[in-house]
C-alpha cells in the first residue's frame, strides 16, 4: 500500500470513529487556496476541523508531532475560508487524529 492509499485508509477509519462518537461529517478533504482540511465535522454546536496523520513507525517521532507551525497556520487559514464560504458563525475546534502503527489517538483541541 502506498502513502496515498494509507492516508485515505487512515482518514476513512478516523471518519468512521468520529461518526461512532456522534459527530456529523460535514465534508472531507476540503481544499482551498493551497490548504486542505482532512475532515470537517459537527459535534453539537461546534465545528471541528480534523487533521489526520499516520506513521508506520515511531522511531523518528510520533505522527501528531509532524504537524508543525506552518501546517497549523495553513489549516487555520483554510478553516477560516471554509467558515466564510458557508457564512458560518459557530464555535470551532482543531483536533488531530494520529495513527502510530496500529494505535490511534484522538487529540481534542490540539491547537488554537
Secondary structure, DSSP 8 states (H G I E B T S, - for coil): --HHHHHHHHHHHHHHHHHHTT-EEEEEEEEETTEEEEEEEEETTEEEEEEEEEES--TT--GGGG--HHHHHHHHHHHHHHHHHTT---EEEEEEEEEETTEEEEEEEEE-
